[in-house]
């Protein structure tokens, strides 16, 4: 009873609060709880209501929409999901009510020239399976809702009467686990919108490779298989993909799923993605003695042999993208060689005087040129350490 009262109070506060404020020149956007989410059985891990942040478009962008999936990793077993349910990654009860909109979400034309006046939405992440699960765990003591697929649906249904159903242009984006969600929901997003709308999808740091680690173990594949089983994800994967692969769970990986996506797609990724470097390619289980610790903290500290190994990560990513690069007429790419993870939401990496560039193009330039058809945009950087536009390499 007490928890329901707290949720009611929180909902009332959100209903009465202003939609956005400016703090130190930052745009802070208020949270909107999806109050009708229970109608489709959509709940965060702990049973709280899902949420998003909406900043309204204006001028020429009033009928254009940009939806951004929040990232934040995954949980693949009961213990990790129970722990997650007690944090902002599994419950709206623990989330900040105000979110900073920067980079691709900025409303400043000089900082986000192509999308600043669109309706921009950040969808909060609270399920732990890239918005793709549909299951429930209840042993009489603990209760977990694995309802990512329904969360996605509830947010869309909430936004349609707010103008999304009349969209003329739309872009579905996301970062990290949210970038993976883009691959899983891209075509479904298109199905909700007018047939004459220009709909495209952008995945930022979501191209997680089905790759072996340095000990030749399938660490990330095993992790995802456990996640898919626990959270009931397989039923929501692309049917054409799952029917074509011996291991249907591999369709959770973008390199296998993307060939079935019909909506125009842009892949933004570092060839040395920090998350994949640390958790897929060189996970702690593959480096029990910590030989890679200094290299992980600072690429300049990597030995020549370690750099050679990292070049293998880049080669594997480019190989997985080869068919898309060569044959996709409507696709776009920006694969740079900065040690980074997620580059569209940070102003420094999205569009600034010293932003990373490939062939003298910023990420914002490349994405805008691709979306509006100004130029064919498939940019691939030279191998590390040749790119001197990389700033603040992230260890």
N, C-alpha and C positions, 0 to 999 in steps of 0.2 A: 504493500500500500504506500509506504514511504517513498519507494523508488518511482512509482507512478506519479506521485505528487510532485517529485522533483522534476520529472520529465515534463509535466504539465506547466510548471512554473517556467522551466527553460523555454518551452515553446511560446509561452505568452511573452517572455522577454524578447525573444527573437522577432515575434510578430510586431512588437511595438518599437523595436530599435530601428534606427535609420539604416538604409541599405548599404551605405559606404561612408567613409570619412577619409580625410587626408591627415597623415601624421608624418612630420619631417619630410614632406614632399612624397611620401609613399602612399599609394592607393590601398586602403584596407577595406575589404568587402565582407559584409556580414553573412553569417550562415543562415541558410534556409533549410529547416527540417522538412522531409517529405512526409507530411501528416497523413496522407492516404496510402502510405507504403504497405500497411497491414492488409489492405485489400488484395494485394498480390502476394502476400506472405514475405515481404522484403524486410529483413532485419540485419543489423550488424551482428558480429559474432556473439555479442552478449545480449542480444535482443533489443538493443536501442534502435531508434529510427535512423535511416540513412539521411544524408544531407548533401547539399551543394552550395556553392557561392555563385551568385549571378550579378554581373555588372552590365547594365543595359547599354545597348548600342545607340547611336545617334547619327543624325545627318544621313549621308549616303549608305551608312552601314546598319541602319535600323532594322533591316530585314535579313541581315547576315548573322550567322551563328558559329561560334567556335567553342567546342566542348573539350575540356582537358581532363583526362583521367589522372588522378593523383597516384603516385607510386608509393612504394614502401615495403618491398619484399613479400614473403609468403610464409605460411605455416603449413607443415606437412605431417604433423602428428598431433595427438590430443594434447600432450603437455605443452607444446609450443603454441597451439591455438588457444588453450586455456590461459596461458600467460599473456598472449596477445590481446585477448578479450578484456584485459584489465588495463589496457593502454589506449592511446589515441589511434593506434593501428587496428583496433578491433571494436571501438566503441565511440559514438559521437559524444558520450558523456565526458570524455577526457580530452576532446579536441578544443583547440582555440576557436573561439566564436568568430574571430576576424582573421582573414587571410590576406597576405600581401599579394597583389597582382602586379607582376613585373615581367619583363621579357615579352614573350608572345601574348601575355595577358594584360600588358600595359595599355592605358588609355591615352598615352602621350604620343602624338604623331611623330615627334622627332626620335622617339625610342622604339617605336613599333609601327613603322610607316604604312604597312599593308592591312593590319588587323585592329588598329587602335580604336576604331569607332564601331566595331562589331559588338553584338551581344556576346559576352565572354563568360564561360561557366567553368568552374573548377568542381569536379565531382569527387567527393571525399571517399577515401579508400578504407573500408572497415571489414573486409571479408577474408582477406588472406589468400585469395586464389585468382587474382587478376579479373575480378568481376565475372567469374565463369562457373562457380559451383552451384549446386542445388541439392542440398542434403541437410540433415539435422542429426545431432547426437544428443541423446537423453538417456542417462543411466539411472535416473531417479535422484541423483546427487548433483551432477553437473549437466548443464544444458548449453549447447553451442548451435548456432544457426550458421550453416554454410550456404548463404543465399546470394552470392555475388551476382548471379544471372538475374535474379529478381530485383536486386538493387538497381542494376542497370536499367531494367524495364521500368521500374517505379520512377526513376529520375526522368527518363524520356517522357513518360505519361504526364508527369508534373509540368514539364517544360512545353509540351505541345500546345496547350491552351494559352501559354504565356507568349506565344508568337513563333515557336519553333515550327509549328505545322505550316506556317506561311513562308518558311525560309526560301530565299532566292539563291544564297550561297551558304555553304556549310563546310566546316572542317572539324573532323574528329581527331583529337590529338591525345597524347599522354606520355608520361615519363617513366622509365624503368619498368616496374610491374604494371604501371599504367600504359607504358609504351607497348608492352606485350598484349595488354587488353585491346589495344587498337587493332592488332592483327585478328583477334578473336571476334571483334564486334563491328568491324568496318562495314561489311555488306549489310548487316542487320540495321545499322544506323541509316544507311541509304533507304532501306525499305520503309522507314517511318516518314520520309520526307517527300515533298511533291516531285513528281516524275520529271518536271522541267528544271528542278533545282540543280545547281552545280555542287556536287558533293564529293569531297576528297578526304583522305586520311593521312595523318603524319605520325609516325612512331619515332619517339626520341629515346635513345638508349634502351630500346625494347627488343633489339634483335639478338636474343639470347641463343647462343649456338648449342647445337646438339654435339658437343665436343668432349673428347676424353681429357682427363687432367694429365699432369706431367708423369704420373705413375701409370697411365693408360687405363685408368678406371673411369667408368661412366658415372661420376659423382652427381652431376647435375641431372642426368636422365633418371637416375634412381630417386633423387629428391622429388622430381616432378611426378614420377609414377606414384609415389606415396601420397603426394598432394592430390593428384587426380582421383585416386581411389577413395581417400578420406572425404573429400569435398564433393564427390559426385559430378566431376567435371566432364567426363568423357561423353556423356549424353548431349552436351552442349557444344562439342567440337564439330567442325565442318564435316558433314556426312560424306561428301565426296572424298575428303582427305582420309577419314578413318577407314573407309572401305578400300582405299588403295594401298594402305600400309599394313605390313604384317603386325607391327606394334602400333595400334591406334593412338596410344598415349603420345607418340611422337608428334602428333598434330598440334600439340601444345607449343611446339617449337616453331617460331616464325619461318625458318627456312623450309619447313615442310608445308606449313599452312598457306604461305603467301601465294603459291602458284594457283590457288583456287579462289583468290580474292579478285572480284570483278571491278570494284571501285578503285579509281586512281589512287596510288599510294606513294608516299615519300618516306624513305628510310634515312633517318639522321642518327649517326652512331660514330663513336670513336673506334678506330681500328684496334686501340688498346684500352677498351672499356675497362675502367677501374674495377667495377663490380665483378665482371667476368674474370679479370686477371686474378682477383683475390679469392673468389669463391668457386669459379668453374675450372679455370686453368691451373691455378696453384692454390687449392683449398688447404686448410690446415691439416686435413687428413693425409694429403699427399706430401706434406713437408713437416713431418713430426719434429725434426731437429731445428726448424726455424732458419734454414739456410737462405730463404728468400725474404726474411723479415726486413732487412735494410733496403733491399730492392723495392719492396712493396711501399715503403715509406718515402722513397726518393728514387725515381728512375735513374738519376745520375750516379747512384750508388750500385747499380746493377753491373755484374761482371759481363765481360764479352760473351761468355757462354749463356748467361741469362738473357741478354739482349737477343741473341740468336733464337732462343726459345720463344721469346715474346714476338719475334718476327713471324714465328710459326702461327701464333694467334691471329696476327693480321692476315697472313696468307689464307688461313682457314676461313676467316670471315669473308674475304674477297671471293674465295672459291664458292662459298654458299650463296653469294649474291651475283655470281657470274651470269646466270641465265636472266635474272631480272635486269641486270645492267645492259646486257646485249640485246634483249628482245622485247622488253616492256616499252611500248611507245608512249604510254601515259604516265609512267613512273618517274620518280625523282630520287636523287641520292645526294648525301653529303657525308662522306666518310673521311674524317680528319684523323690526324696522328697525335692528338693531344691526349695525355693521360687524364681522362675526365669521365664523368657519368652524369648524364642529363645536362643539356646545353640550351634548351629553348626557354626555360623559365627564369634563368638568371640573366639579368641585363648585361652583365659583363661579357657573357659568351654569345648572347643572342644578337645584340646590335649596339656596339659602342665603338669609340675611336680605336681601341686596342683589342677588339674582339678577334678571335681566331678567324683566319681566312684560308680559303683554298682557291687558287687561281684568282686572287684578289677579291673574292666574294665572301661576304659575311654569311652566317647561317640564315639571317633574316632575308638577305638578298636572294639567296638560293631558293628558300622556301617560297618567297613572294613571286619570284620569276616563274617557278614551277606552277604554283596555284593559278596564277593569272595568265599563264601561257605566253609570257614575255620572251622566254628563252628555254631551250632544252637544258635541263639542269641535272647532270649526273657528275658530281665532283668527287674525285678520289685523290686524297693527299699522297705525297711521297712518304716513304717510310721514316720512322723516328731514327735519328733526331733532326731531320732536315728542316722541319717547320719552325721558323723563328717567330711565328705569330702566337704560338701557344704561351699563355701566361698562367702563372700560379698552378703548375702541374699538381694534380691532386694525388696524394699517396694513400 
